[in-house]
Amino acid sequence: MNALLGLSRVIDAVSERIGRFVYWLLLAAVLISTVNAIVRKAFSVGSNAYLEAQWYLFATTFMLGAGYVLLHDQHVRIDALASRWSKKVRAWIEVAGLTLVLIPMCLVIAWMSLPSLTLAYTSGEVSANPGGLIRWPLYSLVPIGMCLLALQALSELIKEIAFLTGRGEDPHAVHEPTAEELLLEELKREREAEEAKAAAHPQGARS
């Protein structure tokens, strides 16, 4: 189990690095979108390559960031029933879901996407739009993203089993907030204080 937990930590570190990398892809997509819009409106000049680059960057963020989101337990959950169950029961449900659904699904999708990727690469498929980009890098995101998500699911499975066998802590326990979360909480408190002050002194707020 110690070796498996070590593997889990390595996978977590990889997902964390990839997740922080895709942050910058979102920024790049925003900048490209902004520049493209300004150039189109101001100079009536546009490029399908820039437009498609936005889609590529968004798709890259979505596909490569799935494992990072799973690492931080931020995928959508329906807790109406799970919140009433014990931690052990929830852990067993996680094990069943990861083993029977998520990991097999990721592997099947990755495998089924390979023929399309191979065909696009060998044929040199290019977007049908004038000035569009080549397609195989976009197709490659599917198997890569699914494999990364499957790896993170394996890491979560190891942590769930470690918890059930008493060799690890609850993977879903609340951890210390990050610096970003602390900053957001502080800003929220300041805004609520200002709103309360304005409500208490409406005349001063209007003046």
Stockholm file with secondary structure:
# STOCKHOLM 1.0

chainA/1-207         MNALLGLSRVIDAVSERIGRFVYWLLLAAVLISTVNAIVRKAFSVGSNAYLEAQWYLFATTFMLGAGYVLLHDQHVRIDALASRWSKKVRAWIEVAGLTLVLIPMCLVIAWMSLPSLTLAYTSGEVSANPGGLIRWPLYSLVPIGMCLLALQALSELIKEIAFLTGRGEDPHAVHEPTAEELLLEELKREREAEEAKAAAHPQGARS
#=GR chainA/1-207 SS CHHHHHHHHHHHHHHHHHHHHHHHHHHHHHHHHHHHHHHHHHHCCCCHHHHHHHHHHHHHHHHHTHHHHHHTTCSCCCHHHHTTSCHHHHHHHHHHHIIIIIHHHHHHHHHHHHHHHHHHHHHTCBCSSTTCCBSHHHHHHHHHHHHHHHHHHHHHHHHHHHHHTTSSCCTTSCCCCCHHHHHHHHHHHHHHHHHHHHHHCHHHHHC
#=GC SS_cons         CHHHHHHHHHHHHHHHHHHHHHHHHHHHHHHHHHHHHHHHHHHCCCCHHHHHHHHHHHHHHHHHTHHHHHHTTCSCCCHHHHTTSCHHHHHHHHHHHIIIIIHHHHHHHHHHHHHHHHHHHHHTCBCSSTTCCBSHHHHHHHHHHHHHHHHHHHHHHHHHHHHHTTSSCCTTSCCCCCHHHHHHHHHHHHHHHHHHHHHHCHHHHHC
//
